[in-house]
Amino acid sequence: DRDDGREDSRASTQSPSKRARSSAAITVDSDYEGGNDAGPSSAAHLTITADMDEETRARIRREKNRVAARKCRAKKMQFMVELQKTLRELMRKNEEYRLQVCCRLM
C-alpha cells in the first residue's frame, strides 16, 4: 500500500498464485458428473451480497465462471461423443445401402 491510501496497481495485475490469498476460502466441488444443475458442482450456493468487498465479489464471479465453463466443456464433450456415434452408424448404414445398390445392378 502507498502512503496516500491507494493500493499498488501491480497487486491487481499479478496472477492469483503470486497474490496473497485471503483467509476467506471459496470451496466448490470441482468434479462435475453431469446431469442436474442443482448438484454440488453448481456454483449456485456462492451468492454475491452487497456487503462483500470487490475482491471477494470478483473471486466468487471467477469461481462461478470456472464451474460454468467446466460444465459447458463437459456438455460439449458429451455432444461430440454422441455425434461421433451417430456418424459411425450413418456411415455403416450408407455402406450397407451402397452394397445393396451395387448387388442389384449386377
C-alpha positions in Angstrom: 0.0 0.0 0.0 1.1 3.5 -0.7 1.2 6.3 1.9 -1.7 8.1 0.1 -4.1 5.3 0.9 -4.3 3.8 -2.6 -3.3 0.3 -3.3 -0.4 -0.5 -5.6 -1.9 -1.2 -9.1 0.6 -4.0 -9.6 -1.2 -6.1 -6.9 -4.3 -6.4 -9.0 -2.4 -7.4 -12.2 -0.5 -10.2 -10.6 -1.7 -13.7 -11.1 -3.6 -15.3 -8.2 -0.7 -17.6 -7.4 1.5 -14.6 -6.8 -1.0 -12.6 -4.8 -1.5 -13.3 -1.1 -4.7 -15.3 -0.6 -7.2 -14.0 1.9 -8.4 -16.3 4.7 -11.9 -16.5 3.2 -11.8 -19.6 1.1 -14.3 -20.4 -1.6 -15.0 -24.1 -1.9 -16.8 -25.7 -4.8 -16.7 -29.3 -5.7 -14.6 -29.4 -8.8 -15.8 -32.8 -10.1 -18.7 -32.3 -12.5 -20.5 -35.5 -13.0 -23.0 -34.0 -15.5 -26.7 -34.2 -15.2 -28.6 -32.0 -12.7 -27.8 -28.3 -12.4 -28.5 -28.1 -8.7 -25.8 -30.6 -7.6 -22.8 -29.9 -5.5 -20.8 -28.9 -8.6 -23.2 -26.0 -9.1 -21.9 -22.6 -8.0 -25.4 -21.5 -7.0 -24.5 -21.6 -3.3 -22.0 -18.8 -3.9 -24.0 -15.7 -3.5 -22.7 -12.2 -4.0 -24.1 -9.8 -1.5 -23.9 -6.0 -1.2 -21.8 -6.1 1.9 -18.9 -8.0 0.2 -15.7 -6.2 -0.8 -14.9 -6.1 -4.5 -12.1 -8.7 -4.3 -14.4 -11.2 -2.7 -17.1 -10.5 -5.3 -14.6 -10.9 -8.1 -13.4 -14.2 -6.7 -16.9 -15.5 -6.5 -17.7 -14.4 -10.0 -14.5 -16.1 -11.3 -15.4 -19.3 -9.4 -18.9 -19.3 -10.8 -17.5 -18.8 -14.3 -15.0 -21.7 -13.7 -17.8 -24.0 -12.8 -20.0 -22.9 -15.7 -17.0 -23.3 -18.1 -16.3 -26.8 -16.8 -20.0 -27.7 -17.1 -20.1 -26.3 -20.7 -17.0 -28.3 -21.7 -18.4 -31.5 -20.3 -21.7 -30.9 -22.1 -19.8 -30.2 -25.4 -17.7 -33.4 -24.9 -20.9 -35.5 -24.4 -22.4 -33.9 -27.5 -19.3 -34.7 -29.5 -19.3 -38.4 -28.3 -23.0 -38.7 -29.3 -22.3 -37.1 -32.7 -19.4 -39.5 -33.4 -21.7 -42.5 -32.5 -24.3 -41.1 -34.9 -21.7 -40.6 -37.6 -20.4 -44.2 -37.3 -23.9 -45.5 -37.5 -24.8 -43.5 -40.6 -21.6 -44.4 -42.3 -22.3 -48.1 -41.6 -25.9 -47.8 -43.0 -24.6 -45.9 -46.0 -22.2 -48.7 -46.8 -25.0 -51.2 -46.5 -27.1 -49.3 -48.9 -24.2 -49.0 -51.4 -23.8 -52.7 -51.3 -27.5 -53.3 -51.9 -27.5 -50.9 -54.9 -24.3 -52.5 -56.2 -25.8 -56.0 -55.9 -29.0 -55.0 -57.7 -27.1 -53.6 -60.6 -25.3 -56.9 -61.3 
